[in-house]
Amino acid sequence: MKVLIATQKPFAAVAVEGIKKILTGAGHEVALLEKYEAQADLVAAVADAEAMIIRSDKVTAEVLAAAPKLKIVVRAGAGYDNVDLAAATAAGVVVMNTPGQNSNAVAELAVAMMVFMARTQFTPATGSEVQGKRLGIQAFGNVGRLVGAKAKALGMEVLALDPFLTDEQIAAGGARPVHSVEELYASSDYVSIHIPALPATIKSIGYDLISRMPKGAVLVNTARKEVIDEDGLLKALEERPDLKYVTDVMPDNYALLQEKFGLRVFATPKKMGAQTAEANINAGLAAARQIADFFATGNTRFQVNK
């Protein structure tokens, strides 16, 4: 089988070598498409691919239509909103992610962002400490639990909301369960967002929730840009000069936010939550193993378009 590694933002070289070793060892051919400049380059490259490993690359209906032999796409990471799941299902293509492989990298970044904003972006201005503050975690999965554990080690009180978990499961993960998103925001000095971008969550975090946050609160987004209602965020920051926003996914209105609010807002230039050597290697190797296992045994454990 021909496996295409299609990464506009490449894996580390050691990860690529590891991926190739796993796949060629299982009898597969490996092709590499890195740092491509246009979506058309990806469309052209998939013509004879039977499997594909991607990162944030967009697998659209056009890409799928150009890949008649494609059987599986593995997104090296947790999020998969860059893949057209409906089109993949219609084409009979299995789509998987690699949950948990990037989790620690994202969790460390979330905690670092909290400290960064607490200390006024490391300027000489007087900052504050995170110890003793309340952290609300919106979605208590792999990343959320790691954020909570690291925050507790810093002396924070951890609250969590997750509709897919029981109170007992949340408590076992080291957090105090809350039962509504309104309660989470109203009770937390920091809120760390870990929800996916789905029809029900897109623009779900806006003025109403943000304006409920306590005085001096900070909203931390290492999830997806789309879950934030940017107009509502702007309004809340205008009305509440004590609030701050830090994100790993640059808002469309970031220039305006910077102009109006200065050190109260910060966005990384490019999404970097999973940009560590360790996460890079872990996710890439997991993707390769899943493809090899899929062709050898039919294993679809991590399929997301069932």
N, C-alpha and C positions, 0 to 999 in steps of 0.2 A: 504494500500500500504506500502511496505517496503522501507524506505529511508535510504541509506547508507551515512554517513558522512565520507568521505575518505580523510584524511589530514595527509600527511607525516610531514608537518609543522603544528602542531595543532592550532586550534582556542583557544582563552582564555577560561578558564573554564566557566566564566559567559556567554560567547557567546554560548558555547555548551548547557548549561542549557536553554538559551533562545530559541535556535533552537529546542530543544526537546519539550519545552513547546508549541511552535507554532504548531509543527507537530503532537504531540500526541493529542493536543486539537482539531485538525482537523481530528482525527481518524486514524492517520498513525502510523506504527511501526518504530522505529528508531534503527539503528545499527551503531556502532562506530568503525572505523579503524584509529588509530593514530600512528604516529611515526613508520610506517612499514619500514622494511629494504630493501625490494626488490620489483620490479614491479610485481613479481609472487604473492606476498601477495595480491596485489590489484586485480589481475586477479582471484584469488581464492575467494575473498570476494564478487565479484559482481554477483555470480551465481544466486542468487534469489532476487537481488535488482531491484526494479521498478523505483526508482529515486535515484539520487546521487548528493551530494554537495561536491565540491572539491575546492582546492585553486590552488597551482601550480602543482598539481598532473597530471600525463600524462594519458589522456584517449585515448589510441591508438586503432587501428583496432583490436588488440589482446584482449584488455579489452572489447570492444564492442561485439566481437564474443563470449566472455565468459559470456555475460549478456543477455540471450534471452528474459527476462522479462522487460528489461530497456526501459523506455519511455521518461525520461527527465534527463539531466545533467545540473546543474547550477554551473557555475564557480563564486565563491564568490570573485569578483573583476572585473576589466574592461577588461583586456587582456584575450584572449582565444586561443592563438596559441598553448597551451598545449593540445588542444582537436583536434582530427582528424575529422574535420567537414564533409569531404566527406564520410568517413566511417560511421559517425553518421547519415547523411542524408540517405545513402543507407540502414541503419538498421532501419530507421523510428524513430530515436531518436531525440527529440527536444533538442537543446543546447541553453542555455541562459547565459548571464552575469549579473552583478549587477552594471551597470554604475553609477558613481557618489559617490558610498559609500566610496571608498578609496581616493577620489580626494584630500581632504584637507591634508591628511597625506602625500601624494606624493608631493603636492605643497610645504608644509612646508620643506620637506627634500631638494627639489630642491633649495629653497632659502637659506637654511642652508649651502648647499654645495657651493653656490656662495660665501658666507661670509667666509667659511672655507678656500677656495682657495685664496680669496682676502687677507686674513690674514696669508698666507703662512702656512696653516695647523696648525695654533695656535702655531707656534714656535716663538722664540724671534726676528726673522728677521723682518725687516720693511715691512709692508704690504701696502695695499691700501684700499680705501673705495669704496663701490658700489654706493653711492649717486652720481648722475650726469652721471653715465654710461648708455650705451644703452643695453637693453636686447632684444634679438630676440627670439621669441617663435615659434617653429616649430610645428604646429598643435594647434589650439586655441579652444579645447574642454573644458570639465569640468576642467581638471587639468591645462591646459594652461591658462585659464581665472583666476583661483585662483592664479597661479604663477604671472601673470601680475598684479593683484590687490595688492598682497603683495610687489612686486617689486616697484610699484608706491608709496606705503606707505614709502618705503625706499629712495624715491627720484630718482628712475631710470626712464629713458625714455623707453617706451615699444613699440616694433614693433612686428607684428605677420604675419604669413603666414599660410593660410588654404584654400586649393582649394575648400572646400565644403561650404565656407562662402562668403558672399558678403562683399565688403568694408564697407558697412553700418553696417553690423552685427559685423564685427571686431571692428569698431570704437565705436559701442555701448557697446562693452565689455571693452573699455578703452585702446585700442591699436591703433597704426598707422599701417594701412595695407601696406604690401609690396607685390610685384607681381611675384617674382621669388625666388627660394631657393638661387640662387647666390647672389641676392641683400640682402637677409636676413643675410647671413654669412658675406658679405663684409661690412655691415653696423652696426654690433653688437659687442660690447665688451664682451658680454656673449651671448651664444646661449643655450637655454634650449629645449631639444628634447622630444617630446611627440607623436611621430608617432608610429603606430603599426608595427609589423614585418610581412610584406606581400611580395609576390614575387616582387612587384615593389619597395619596400623600403629596402629589405635586401641588405646590403653592399652599400647602396646609399650615405652614408656619409663617404667620404674618402679624399684623398689628395687634390683633386681639390677644394672642398668646404672648408676644414679646413685651407688650405694655403691662402685662400682669407680673412681670419679674420684679423681684425686690430691688431696692435702691442699690446702685453700684453693680448690678448683675452683668454677667458676660455670657453671650451665646456663642457656642463653639460648634462649627459645622465641618466635620471630616467626611460627610456622607455625599450628597449630591446637591448641585446648585439648584436643581429644579424643585426641591422640596420647600424652598424659601420663596415667599411672596415678596419680591424685592420692593414693590411700592409700599407694602405694609411695613417692611423693615425700615425704609427711609422715613416714613411717618413716625414710627415709634422712636427712632433715634432723634428726630427733630423735636419731638415733644418731651423726651426724657434725656436730658444731657448727661445723666449719670450712667446710661447703658452703653455697653460695648459689644462689638461683633467681630469675631475672628473666624476665618474660613480657609479651608484647603481647596476650595472651588470658587474661583474668582467670579463675583457677580457681574452681570451685564452692565450694571450702573456703578461699577467700582470707582471710576474716575470721579463721578459726582459724590459718592460717599466719602472718598478721600478729601475732596475739596471742602466739603461741608463739615466733616467730623474729625479729620486729622488722625491723631493717635488713638482715637476711639474705635477705629476699624483697621483691619489688616487682612489681606488675602495673599496667599502664596502665588508666585507668578505662573506656576503650572502645578497641577495636582501632584502631590509628592507623598501622600500617605503611605504608599507601598514602595517608595523609592529608597529602599535599603538593600544592601548586597544580600543580606540574609533572606528577606522577603522575596526578592527577585529570584534567587536560586530555589527557594522552597516552592513557590508557585509554579515556576517553569518545570521543575522535575515532577511535581505532582501531576501537572497536565500531561506530560509525556507518559507517566505510568498509567494514567487513566485511559489514554488512547491505546496503549499497548494491551491493557487488560480488556478493553472494549472489543478489540479485534480478536483477541485470543479466547475470551470466554463469554462475550456479550454483556459484560457487567455495565449497568447503567445507573449505578448507585447515586451519582451526583447529577443526574439529568434534571434540568430545570424547565423543560417544555413538555412535561408529561400530559 
